[in-house]
């Protein structure tokens, strides 16, 4: 997958279209990602221990990775991701016209 944990992404389709957030978790087998502040769901939680409070908790649910686009740290725009070899290592590269800068490799 071209999206890694820690990347800043923007949602390109669905109810949360246009929302930006940081990738918290990836599930490559399911092709999904959990993004901070995107695809929020309410969960009713009961108190489990003495003194613990229950209530309605809002938390992120997984979203399909195909609905996400990586934001380039150099130009700040949503971009497609390519790969090149630099110093014998495979690195991700911004595909925007005029940018072509390498991304920092995270979460691998």
C-alpha positions as CSV (number, residue, x, y, z in Angstrom):
1,X,0.0,0.0,0.0
2,X,1.2,3.5,-0.8
3,X,-0.3,4.9,2.4
4,X,1.7,4.4,5.7
5,X,1.0,5.0,9.3
6,X,1.7,8.6,10.3
7,X,0.9,10.0,6.8
8,X,-1.4,13.0,6.5
9,X,-4.2,12.1,4.1
10,X,-7.3,13.8,2.7
11,X,-10.6,11.9,2.0
12,X,-11.6,12.2,-1.7
13,X,-15.1,10.6,-1.6
14,X,-17.9,9.7,0.8
15,X,-19.5,11.5,3.7
16,X,-16.2,12.8,5.0
17,X,-15.0,14.2,1.7
18,X,-12.4,16.9,2.1
19,X,-11.5,16.0,5.7
20,X,-7.8,15.8,6.5
21,X,-6.2,13.7,9.2
22,X,-3.3,11.6,10.3
23,X,-3.3,7.8,9.7
24,X,-3.4,6.0,13.0
25,X,-3.5,2.4,11.9
26,X,-3.3,0.4,8.6
27,X,-4.9,-2.9,7.7
28,X,-3.3,-3.9,4.4
29,X,-5.2,-7.3,4.3
30,X,-8.6,-5.5,4.4
31,X,-7.3,-2.5,2.4
32,X,-8.5,-0.1,5.2
33,X,-7.0,2.7,7.3
34,X,-8.1,4.4,10.5
35,X,-7.7,8.2,10.2
36,X,-7.8,10.7,13.1
37,X,-11.1,12.5,13.2
38,X,-12.6,10.8,10.1
39,X,-15.5,8.3,9.9
40,X,-16.5,8.8,13.5
41,X,-19.0,6.4,15.1
42,X,-20.8,6.5,18.5
43,X,-20.3,3.6,20.8
44,X,-22.3,3.0,24.0
45,X,-20.0,1.9,26.8
46,X,-21.0,0.5,30.1
47,X,-18.8,1.1,33.2
48,X,-16.6,-2.0,33.8
49,X,-14.8,-1.2,37.0
50,X,-15.7,0.6,40.3
51,X,-15.6,4.3,39.8
52,X,-15.3,4.1,36.0
53,X,-17.8,6.2,34.0
54,X,-19.9,4.8,31.2
55,X,-21.5,6.8,28.3
56,X,-21.4,7.4,24.6
57,X,-17.9,7.4,23.2
58,X,-17.0,8.7,19.7
59,X,-14.3,6.8,17.9
60,X,-12.8,6.4,14.5
61,X,-13.8,3.5,12.3
62,X,-11.8,2.1,9.4
63,X,-12.2,3.7,5.9
64,X,-11.2,2.1,2.6
65,X,-7.7,3.2,1.5
66,X,-8.9,3.9,-2.0
67,X,-10.9,6.8,-0.7
68,X,-7.7,8.5,0.7
69,X,-5.0,10.6,-1.0
70,X,-1.7,11.3,0.6
71,X,-0.9,15.0,1.3
72,X,2.7,15.8,0.1
73,X,4.7,17.3,3.0
74,X,6.7,19.5,0.6
75,X,4.0,21.1,-1.5
76,X,1.0,20.5,0.9
77,X,-1.3,19.2,-1.9
78,X,-3.0,15.8,-2.2
79,X,-0.9,13.7,-4.5
80,X,-0.5,10.3,-6.1
81,X,2.5,8.4,-4.9
82,X,5.3,7.0,-7.0
83,X,8.5,5.2,-6.2
84,X,12.1,5.8,-7.2
85,X,15.5,4.3,-6.0
86,X,17.8,6.7,-4.2
87,X,21.1,5.5,-2.7
88,X,20.0,1.9,-3.2
89,X,16.8,2.4,-1.3
90,X,13.2,2.5,-2.6
91,X,11.6,5.8,-1.6
92,X,8.1,7.3,-2.1
93,X,7.9,10.3,-4.3
94,X,5.3,13.1,-4.9
95,X,3.8,12.9,-8.4
96,X,2.6,16.6,-8.5
97,X,3.9,18.7,-11.4
98,X,6.9,20.7,-10.3
99,X,7.3,19.0,-6.9
100,X,8.8,15.5,-7.3
101,X,10.2,15.5,-3.8
102,X,10.8,12.3,-1.7
103,X,8.5,11.5,1.3
104,X,9.9,10.4,4.6
105,X,9.3,6.7,4.9
106,X,7.3,6.0,8.1
107,X,5.6,3.1,9.8
108,X,7.3,0.4,7.7
